């Protein structure tokens, strides 16, 4: 989700309770803790104690590891700084495609993303990609140029690429095929059907499913997940957005990942603890290990 959409963060009602903890650890492969805590009001960072409390609540629910994702220069810097101090967090950095469509992925911004991508606890470039829903045709060329630049940054640094794809399935594949995809590509908040999933799987991409998997009208997503090999699956929150059933419409958080993991287990037919192990293995393959040393 873009920084420009942060003011529309899902804040209806009280935060929902944490679910029953998972039987084995899993990973939230995509969260925005800064937006969860509304930490960019007046350009001020979120309070460290509040961030640590969110991370601890996720760990108590069986989600001890997170990937904190930037969407512009400010949030990317904050994400990298959080990962540097917190052993349970890795960072992804980028200018979001909606921001790029507004002209914010200029040379200076891309140079800063490139600089941040060299930091040891930054393990992905993203979220980048294409969005034909929020950005109109006047911004599509700038979006694509930004996407291509981010692909090159990911490849230069040997990092995973986290792709935002909204109403742009074929265009995303066209750019990735043209540029040559990095070794690890994560289709963030996968939104396609089984046919698009097959096209991504064939290319070796990893499909990350969010709370949308649990929505009643998302049968096509469940079909896509069922058709995806277990070793190409991840789960995420995209918190504070896309809160899973039974709390759809209330604020999302990493501690709610178990709802999506349980739905994924039902869809795939994989026993829950085994699925948690597979999701963790996949995350470590894509992003590298979370180590106790926050500088490593």
GUVO-484043 format. One record per residue (C-alpha): residue number from 1; residue in three letters; chain; x, y, z. Coordinates in Angstrom, 1 decimal, decimal comma. Each point is the difference from the previous one (the first is absolute). Example, Ala and Ser with C-alpha at 12.3 -4.5 7.8 and 13.67 -1.06 7.14 Angstrom:
! GUVO-484043
+------+------+-------+--------+--------+--------+
: resi : resn : chain :     px :     py :     pz :
+------+------+-------+--------+--------+--------+
:    1 :  ala :     A :   12,3 :   -4,5 :    7,8 :
:    2 :  ser :     A :    1,4 :    3,4 :   -0,7 :
+------+------+-------+--------+--------+--------+
END
This chain:
! GUVO-484043
+------+------+-------+--------+--------+--------+
: resi : resn : chain :     px :     py :     pz :
+------+------+-------+--------+--------+--------+
:    1 :  unk :     A :    0,0 :    0,0 :    0,0 :
:    2 :  unk :     A :    1,3 :    3,5 :   -0,8 :
:    3 :  unk :     A :    0,9 :    2,7 :    2,4 :
:    4 :  unk :     A :   -2,6 :    2,2 :   -1,7 :
:    5 :  unk :     A :   -2,6 :   -2,6 :    1,1 :
:    6 :  unk :     A :    1,2 :   -0,1 :    3,6 :
:    7 :  unk :     A :   -2,6 :    2,5 :    1,1 :
:    8 :  unk :     A :   -2,6 :   -2,4 :   -1,2 :
:    9 :  unk :     A :    1,5 :   -2,8 :    2,2 :
:   10 :  unk :     A :   -2,6 :   -2,4 :    1,3 :
:   11 :  unk :     A :   -0,9 :    1,4 :    3,4 :
:   12 :  unk :     A :   -3,6 :   -0,9 :    0,3 :
:   13 :  unk :     A :   -0,7 :   -1,3 :    3,5 :
:   14 :  unk :     A :    2,3 :   -1,3 :    2,6 :
:   15 :  unk :     A :    3,0 :   -2,2 :   -0,9 :
:   16 :  unk :     A :   -1,2 :   -3,7 :    0,0 :
:   17 :  unk :     A :    1,3 :   -2,5 :    2,6 :
:   18 :  unk :     A :    2,9 :   -2,2 :   -0,8 :
:   19 :  unk :     A :   -0,9 :   -3,5 :   -1,2 :
:   20 :  unk :     A :    1,1 :   -3,3 :    1,4 :
:   21 :  unk :     A :    3,8 :   -0,2 :   -0,5 :
:   22 :  unk :     A :    1,3 :   -2,1 :   -2,9 :
:   23 :  unk :     A :    1,5 :   -3,5 :    0,9 :
:   24 :  unk :     A :    3,3 :    1,0 :   -1,6 :
:   25 :  unk :     A :    1,5 :    3,4 :   -1,0 :
:   26 :  unk :     A :   -1,0 :    1,7 :   -3,2 :
:   27 :  unk :     A :    1,1 :    3,3 :   -1,6 :
:   28 :  unk :     A :   -1,9 :    3,1 :   -1,0 :
:   29 :  unk :     A :    1,7 :    0,7 :   -3,3 :
:   30 :  unk :     A :   -1,4 :    3,4 :   -0,5 :
:   31 :  unk :     A :   -1,1 :    2,6 :    2,6 :
:   32 :  unk :     A :    0,0 :    3,7 :    0,5 :
:   33 :  unk :     A :    0,6 :    0,6 :    3,7 :
:   34 :  unk :     A :    0,4 :    3,7 :   -0,5 :
:   35 :  unk :     A :   -3,5 :    0,3 :   -1,4 :
:   36 :  unk :     A :   -1,4 :   -2,5 :    2,5 :
:   37 :  unk :     A :    1,1 :    2,5 :    2,7 :
:   38 :  unk :     A :   -0,7 :    3,1 :   -2,1 :
:   39 :  unk :     A :    3,6 :    0,9 :    0,6 :
:   40 :  unk :     A :    0,3 :    2,5 :   -2,9 :
:   41 :  unk :     A :   -2,3 :    2,7 :    1,3 :
:   42 :  unk :     A :    2,0 :    3,2 :   -0,3 :
:   43 :  unk :     A :    2,8 :   -2,1 :   -1,5 :
:   44 :  unk :     A :    0,9 :   -1,3 :    3,5 :
:   45 :  unk :     A :    1,0 :   -3,7 :    0,3 :
:   46 :  unk :     A :   -2,0 :   -2,4 :    2,0 :
:   47 :  unk :     A :    0,9 :   -0,4 :    3,7 :
:   48 :  unk :     A :    2,5 :   -2,8 :    0,6 :
:   49 :  unk :     A :   -1,9 :   -1,4 :    2,9 :
:   50 :  unk :     A :   -3,2 :   -0,3 :   -2,0 :
:   51 :  unk :     A :    1,8 :   -1,7 :   -2,8 :
:   52 :  unk :     A :    1,6 :   -2,5 :    2,3 :
:   53 :  unk :     A :   -3,4 :   -0,7 :    1,6 :
:   54 :  unk :     A :   -1,5 :   -0,8 :   -3,5 :
:   55 :  unk :     A :    2,9 :   -2,3 :   -0,7 :
:   56 :  unk :     A :   -0,3 :   -1,8 :    3,3 :
:   57 :  unk :     A :   -3,8 :   -0,5 :   -0,5 :
:   58 :  unk :     A :    0,7 :   -1,6 :   -3,4 :
:   59 :  unk :     A :    2,6 :   -2,3 :    1,6 :
:   60 :  unk :     A :   -2,5 :   -1,0 :    2,7 :
:   61 :  unk :     A :   -2,4 :   -1,1 :   -2,8 :
:   62 :  unk :     A :    2,7 :   -2,2 :   -1,7 :
:   63 :  unk :     A :    1,3 :    2,7 :   -2,4 :
:   64 :  unk :     A :    3,5 :    0,9 :    1,3 :
:   65 :  unk :     A :    1,5 :    1,3 :   -3,2 :
:   66 :  unk :     A :   -1,2 :    2,9 :   -2,2 :
:   67 :  unk :     A :    1,0 :    1,7 :   -3,2 :
:   68 :  unk :     A :   -0,6 :    3,8 :    0,4 :
:   69 :  unk :     A :   -0,7 :    1,6 :   -3,4 :
:   70 :  unk :     A :    0,7 :    3,5 :   -1,1 :
:   71 :  unk :     A :   -2,1 :    1,9 :   -2,5 :
:   72 :  unk :     A :    2,0 :    3,2 :   -0,4 :
:   73 :  unk :     A :    3,3 :    1,4 :    1,0 :
:   74 :  unk :     A :   -1,0 :    1,0 :    3,5 :
:   75 :  unk :     A :   -1,7 :   -3,4 :    0,8 :
:   76 :  unk :     A :    2,9 :   -1,9 :   -1,6 :
:   77 :  unk :     A :    2,5 :    1,7 :    2,2 :
:   78 :  unk :     A :   -2,1 :   -0,7 :    3,0 :
:   79 :  unk :     A :   -0,4 :   -3,6 :   -1,0 :
:   80 :  unk :     A :    3,8 :   -0,4 :   -0,4 :
:   81 :  unk :     A :    0,6 :    1,6 :    3,4 :
:   82 :  unk :     A :   -2,6 :   -2,3 :    1,7 :
:   83 :  unk :     A :    1,6 :   -3,1 :   -1,5 :
:   84 :  unk :     A :    3,5 :    1,2 :    1,1 :
:   85 :  unk :     A :   -1,1 :    0,1 :    3,6 :
:   86 :  unk :     A :   -2,5 :   -2,8 :    0,2 :
:   87 :  unk :     A :    1,1 :   -3,7 :   -0,6 :
:   88 :  unk :     A :   -3,6 :   -1,1 :   -0,8 :
:   89 :  unk :     A :   -0,4 :    2,4 :   -3,0 :
:   90 :  unk :     A :    1,5 :    0,2 :   -3,5 :
:   91 :  unk :     A :   -0,7 :    2,9 :   -2,3 :
:   92 :  unk :     A :   -1,1 :    0,6 :   -3,6 :
:   93 :  unk :     A :    0,5 :    3,5 :   -1,6 :
:   94 :  unk :     A :   -1,6 :    1,6 :   -3,0 :
:   95 :  unk :     A :   -2,1 :    2,8 :   -1,4 :
:   96 :  unk :     A :   -3,6 :   -1,4 :   -0,4 :
:   97 :  unk :     A :   -1,4 :    0,0 :   -3,5 :
:   98 :  unk :     A :   -2,8 :    2,4 :    1,0 :
:   99 :  unk :     A :    2,6 :    2,4 :    1,3 :
:  100 :  unk :     A :    2,0 :   -0,5 :   -3,1 :
:  101 :  unk :     A :   -3,1 :    0,8 :   -2,1 :
:  102 :  unk :     A :    0,0 :    3,3 :    1,8 :
:  103 :  unk :     A :    3,5 :    0,8 :   -1,1 :
:  104 :  unk :     A :    1,7 :   -0,9 :    3,4 :
:  105 :  unk :     A :    2,4 :   -2,6 :   -1,4 :
:  106 :  unk :     A :    2,5 :    2,6 :   -1,2 :
:  107 :  unk :     A :    3,7 :   -0,5 :   -0,4 :
:  108 :  unk :     A :    0,7 :    1,1 :    3,6 :
:  109 :  unk :     A :   -2,6 :   -2,3 :    1,4 :
:  110 :  unk :     A :    1,3 :   -3,0 :   -2,0 :
:  111 :  unk :     A :    3,5 :    0,8 :    1,1 :
:  112 :  unk :     A :   -1,0 :   -0,2 :    3,6 :
:  113 :  unk :     A :   -1,8 :   -3,3 :   -0,5 :
:  114 :  unk :     A :    3,1 :   -1,3 :   -1,6 :
:  115 :  unk :     A :    2,1 :    1,2 :    3,0 :
:  116 :  unk :     A :   -2,4 :   -1,6 :    2,4 :
:  117 :  unk :     A :    0,0 :   -3,3 :   -2,0 :
:  118 :  unk :     A :    3,6 :   -0,4 :    0,9 :
:  119 :  unk :     A :   -0,6 :   -0,2 :    3,7 :
:  120 :  unk :     A :    0,4 :   -3,5 :    1,6 :
:  121 :  unk :     A :   -3,5 :   -0,2 :    1,5 :
:  122 :  unk :     A :   -1,8 :    1,2 :   -3,2 :
:  123 :  unk :     A :   -0,8 :   -3,2 :   -1,8 :
:  124 :  unk :     A :   -2,5 :    1,0 :   -2,7 :
:  125 :  unk :     A :   -0,8 :    2,8 :   -2,4 :
:  126 :  unk :     A :   -3,7 :    0,7 :    0,2 :
:  127 :  unk :     A :   -2,7 :    0,6 :   -0,1 :
:  128 :  unk :     A :    0,3 :    1,0 :   -3,6 :
:  129 :  unk :     A :   -2,0 :   -0,9 :   -3,0 :
:  130 :  unk :     A :   -3,0 :    1,2 :   -1,9 :
:  131 :  unk :     A :   -3,4 :    1,2 :    1,1 :
:  132 :  unk :     A :   -2,7 :    0,7 :   -2,6 :
:  133 :  unk :     A :   -2,7 :    0,5 :    2,7 :
:  134 :  unk :     A :    1,1 :    3,0 :    2,0 :
:  135 :  unk :     A :    2,2 :    1,6 :   -2,6 :
:  136 :  unk :     A :   -1,5 :    1,2 :   -3,2 :
:  137 :  unk :     A :    1,5 :   -0,2 :   -3,5 :
:  138 :  unk :     A :    1,9 :    3,3 :    0,4 :
:  139 :  unk :     A :    2,2 :   -1,7 :    2,6 :
:  140 :  unk :     A :    0,6 :   -3,4 :   -1,6 :
:  141 :  unk :     A :    3,2 :    0,9 :   -1,8 :
:  142 :  unk :     A :    1,6 :    1,3 :    3,2 :
:  143 :  unk :     A :   -1,1 :   -3,1 :    1,8 :
:  144 :  unk :     A :    1,6 :   -2,3 :   -2,5 :
:  145 :  unk :     A :    3,2 :    2,0 :    0,0 :
:  146 :  unk :     A :    0,1 :   -0,2 :    3,7 :
:  147 :  unk :     A :   -0,7 :   -3,8 :    0,0 :
:  148 :  unk :     A :    2,8 :   -0,6 :   -2,5 :
:  149 :  unk :     A :    2,4 :    2,0 :    2,1 :
:  150 :  unk :     A :   -1,0 :   -2,0 :    3,2 :
:  151 :  unk :     A :    0,5 :   -3,3 :   -1,9 :
:  152 :  unk :     A :    3,5 :    1,1 :   -0,9 :
:  153 :  unk :     A :    0,8 :    1,1 :    3,6 :
:  154 :  unk :     A :   -1,2 :   -3,4 :    1,3 :
:  155 :  unk :     A :    2,2 :   -1,8 :   -2,5 :
:  156 :  unk :     A :    3,0 :    2,2 :    0,7 :
:  157 :  unk :     A :   -0,1 :   -0,8 :    3,7 :
:  158 :  unk :     A :   -1,1 :   -3,6 :   -0,3 :
:  159 :  unk :     A :   -3,3 :    0,7 :    1,9 :
:  160 :  unk :     A :   -3,5 :   -1,3 :   -0,3 :
:  161 :  unk :     A :   -2,5 :    2,1 :   -1,9 :
:  162 :  unk :     A :   -3,4 :    0,6 :    1,6 :
:  163 :  unk :     A :   -2,6 :    0,7 :   -2,7 :
:  164 :  unk :     A :   -3,2 :    2,0 :    0,4 :
:  165 :  unk :     A :   -2,4 :   -1,0 :   -2,8 :
:  166 :  unk :     A :   -3,4 :    1,5 :   -0,1 :
:  167 :  unk :     A :   -2,1 :   -0,5 :   -3,2 :
:  168 :  unk :     A :    3,3 :   -0,3 :   -1,9 :
:  169 :  unk :     A :    0,8 :   -3,8 :   -0,2 :
:  170 :  unk :     A :    1,1 :   -0,2 :   -3,6 :
:  171 :  unk :     A :    1,9 :    3,3 :    0,2 :
:  172 :  unk :     A :    1,9 :   -1,1 :    3,1 :
:  173 :  unk :     A :    1,1 :   -3,2 :   -1,7 :
:  174 :  unk :     A :    1,0 :    1,9 :   -3,2 :
:  175 :  unk :     A :    2,3 :    2,3 :    2,0 :
:  176 :  unk :     A :    1,5 :   -2,9 :    2,0 :
:  177 :  unk :     A :    0,6 :   -2,1 :   -3,1 :
:  178 :  unk :     A :    1,5 :    3,0 :   -1,8 :
:  179 :  unk :     A :    2,3 :    1,1 :    2,8 :
:  180 :  unk :     A :    0,8 :   -3,5 :    1,2 :
:  181 :  unk :     A :   -1,3 :   -0,8 :    3,4 :
:  182 :  unk :     A :    2,2 :   -0,2 :    3,1 :
:  183 :  unk :     A :    0,7 :   -3,3 :    1,6 :
:  184 :  unk :     A :   -2,9 :    0,4 :    2,4 :
:  185 :  unk :     A :   -3,3 :    1,7 :   -0,9 :
:  186 :  unk :     A :   -2,9 :    0,3 :    2,5 :
:  187 :  unk :     A :   -3,4 :    0,7 :   -1,4 :
:  188 :  unk :     A :   -1,2 :    2,1 :    2,9 :
:  189 :  unk :     A :   -3,7 :   -0,4 :    1,0 :
:  190 :  unk :     A :   -0,6 :   -2,3 :   -3,0 :
:  191 :  unk :     A :   -3,2 :    1,0 :   -1,7 :
:  192 :  unk :     A :   -0,2 :   -2,2 :   -3,1 :
:  193 :  unk :     A :   -1,8 :   -3,1 :   -0,9 :
:  194 :  unk :     A :    1,4 :   -3,6 :   -0,4 :
:  195 :  unk :     A :    1,1 :    0,8 :   -3,6 :
:  196 :  unk :     A :    2,1 :    3,0 :    1,1 :
:  197 :  unk :     A :    1,3 :   -2,0 :    2,9 :
:  198 :  unk :     A :    1,2 :   -2,7 :   -2,4 :
:  199 :  unk :     A :    1,8 :    2,7 :   -2,1 :
:  200 :  unk :     A :    1,8 :    1,3 :    3,1 :
:  201 :  unk :     A :    0,8 :   -3,5 :    1,3 :
:  202 :  unk :     A :    1,5 :   -0,9 :   -3,4 :
:  203 :  unk :     A :    2,3 :    3,0 :    0,3 :
:  204 :  unk :     A :    1,1 :   -1,1 :    3,5 :
:  205 :  unk :     A :   -1,7 :    2,8 :    1,8 :
:  206 :  unk :     A :   -1,3 :   -0,3 :    3,6 :
:  207 :  unk :     A :   -3,7 :    0,8 :    0,6 :
:  208 :  unk :     A :   -0,8 :    1,8 :    3,3 :
:  209 :  unk :     A :   -3,6 :   -0,2 :    1,1 :
:  210 :  unk :     A :   -1,6 :    2,6 :    2,3 :
:  211 :  unk :     A :   -3,3 :    0,1 :    2,0 :
:  212 :  unk :     A :   -1,8 :    0,3 :   -3,3 :
:  213 :  unk :     A :    0,3 :   -3,8 :   -0,2 :
:  214 :  unk :     A :   -2,6 :   -0,2 :    2,7 :
:  215 :  unk :     A :   -2,6 :    2,2 :   -1,6 :
:  216 :  unk :     A :   -3,2 :   -1,6 :   -1,1 :
:  217 :  unk :     A :    0,2 :    1,3 :   -3,5 :
:  218 :  unk :     A :    3,6 :   -1,2 :   -0,6 :
:  219 :  unk :     A :   -0,5 :   -3,5 :   -1,2 :
:  220 :  unk :     A :    2,3 :    0,8 :   -2,9 :
:  221 :  unk :     A :    2,8 :    0,7 :    2,5 :
:  222 :  unk :     A :   -0,6 :   -3,2 :    1,8 :
:  223 :  unk :     A :    0,2 :   -1,9 :   -3,3 :
:  224 :  unk :     A :    3,3 :    1,8 :   -0,8 :
:  225 :  unk :     A :    1,4 :   -0,9 :    3,4 :
:  226 :  unk :     A :   -1,0 :   -3,6 :   -0,4 :
:  227 :  unk :     A :    1,8 :   -0,2 :   -3,3 :
:  228 :  unk :     A :    3,2 :    1,5 :    1,3 :
:  229 :  unk :     A :    2,8 :   -2,3 :    1,2 :
:  230 :  unk :     A :    0,5 :    0,3 :    3,7 :
:  231 :  unk :     A :    3,7 :    1,0 :   -0,4 :
:  232 :  unk :     A :   -1,2 :    3,1 :   -2,0 :
:  233 :  unk :     A :   -2,4 :    1,3 :    2,7 :
:  234 :  unk :     A :    0,3 :    2,9 :    2,5 :
:  235 :  unk :     A :   -2,6 :    1,7 :    2,3 :
:  236 :  unk :     A :   -0,3 :    3,6 :    0,9 :
:  237 :  unk :     A :   -2,2 :    2,6 :    1,6 :
:  238 :  unk :     A :    0,7 :    3,2 :   -2,0 :
:  239 :  unk :     A :   -1,0 :    1,4 :    3,4 :
:  240 :  unk :     A :   -1,9 :    2,2 :    0,8 :
:  241 :  unk :     A :   -1,9 :   -0,9 :   -3,1 :
:  242 :  unk :     A :   -1,8 :   -3,2 :   -1,3 :
:  243 :  unk :     A :   -1,0 :   -1,3 :    3,4 :
:  244 :  unk :     A :   -1,0 :   -3,7 :   -0,2 :
:  245 :  unk :     A :   -3,4 :   -1,5 :    0,9 :
:  246 :  unk :     A :   -1,4 :    0,0 :    2,7 :
:  247 :  unk :     A :    1,2 :    3,6 :    0,5 :
:  248 :  unk :     A :   -0,3 :    1,4 :   -3,5 :
:  249 :  unk :     A :   -0,5 :    3,8 :    0,3 :
:  250 :  unk :     A :    2,0 :    0,4 :    3,2 :
:  251 :  unk :     A :    3,7 :    1,0 :    0,3 :
:  252 :  unk :     A :    2,4 :   -2,7 :   -1,1 :
:  253 :  unk :     A :    3,3 :   -1,0 :    1,8 :
:  254 :  unk :     A :    2,7 :   -2,6 :   -0,3 :
:  255 :  unk :     A :   -1,5 :   -1,9 :    2,9 :
:  256 :  unk :     A :   -3,0 :   -0,9 :   -2,2 :
:  257 :  unk :     A :    2,1 :   -2,0 :   -2,5 :
:  258 :  unk :     A :   -1,3 :   -3,3 :    1,6 :
:  259 :  unk :     A :   -3,4 :    0,6 :   -1,6 :
:  260 :  unk :     A :    1,5 :    0,0 :   -3,5 :
:  261 :  unk :     A :    2,4 :   -2,9 :    0,8 :
:  262 :  unk :     A :   -2,9 :   -2,1 :    1,2 :
:  263 :  unk :     A :   -2,0 :    0,8 :   -3,2 :
:  264 :  unk :     A :    3,0 :   -0,9 :   -2,1 :
:  265 :  unk :     A :    0,3 :   -3,3 :    1,8 :
:  266 :  unk :     A :   -3,6 :   -0,8 :   -0,8 :
:  267 :  unk :     A :    0,4 :    1,0 :   -3,6 :
:  268 :  unk :     A :    3,2 :   -1,9 :   -0,6 :
:  269 :  unk :     A :   -0,8 :   -3,0 :    2,2 :
:  270 :  unk :     A :    3,4 :    0,3 :    1,7 :
:  271 :  unk :     A :    0,0 :   -0,7 :    3,7 :
:  272 :  unk :     A :    0,3 :    3,3 :    1,9 :
:  273 :  unk :     A :    3,3 :   -0,5 :    1,8 :
:  274 :  unk :     A :    1,6 :   -1,3 :   -3,2 :
:  275 :  unk :     A :   -1,3 :    3,0 :   -1,9 :
:  276 :  unk :     A :    1,4 :    2,4 :    2,5 :
:  277 :  unk :     A :    3,4 :   -1,8 :   -0,3 :
:  278 :  unk :     A :   -0,2 :    0,3 :   -3,8 :
:  279 :  unk :     A :   -1,0 :    3,7 :    0,1 :
:  280 :  unk :     A :    3,0 :    0,8 :    2,3 :
:  281 :  unk :     A :    2,4 :   -2,0 :   -2,3 :
:  282 :  unk :     A :   -1,3 :    1,9 :   -3,0 :
:  283 :  unk :     A :    0,4 :    3,3 :    1,7 :
:  284 :  unk :     A :    3,5 :   -0,7 :    1,0 :
:  285 :  unk :     A :    0,9 :   -1,2 :   -3,5 :
:  286 :  unk :     A :   -1,4 :    3,2 :   -1,5 :
:  287 :  unk :     A :    1,1 :    2,6 :    2,6 :
:  288 :  unk :     A :    2,9 :   -1,7 :    1,7 :
:  289 :  unk :     A :    0,2 :   -0,9 :    3,7 :
:  290 :  unk :     A :   -1,2 :    2,0 :    2,9 :
:  291 :  unk :     A :    2,9 :   -0,1 :    2,4 :
:  292 :  unk :     A :    0,3 :    1,0 :    3,6 :
:  293 :  unk :     A :    2,7 :    2,5 :   -0,8 :
:  294 :  unk :     A :   -2,0 :    3,1 :   -1,3 :
:  295 :  unk :     A :    3,0 :    1,1 :   -2,0 :
:  296 :  unk :     A :    0,4 :   -3,2 :   -1,9 :
+------+------+-------+--------+--------+--------+
END
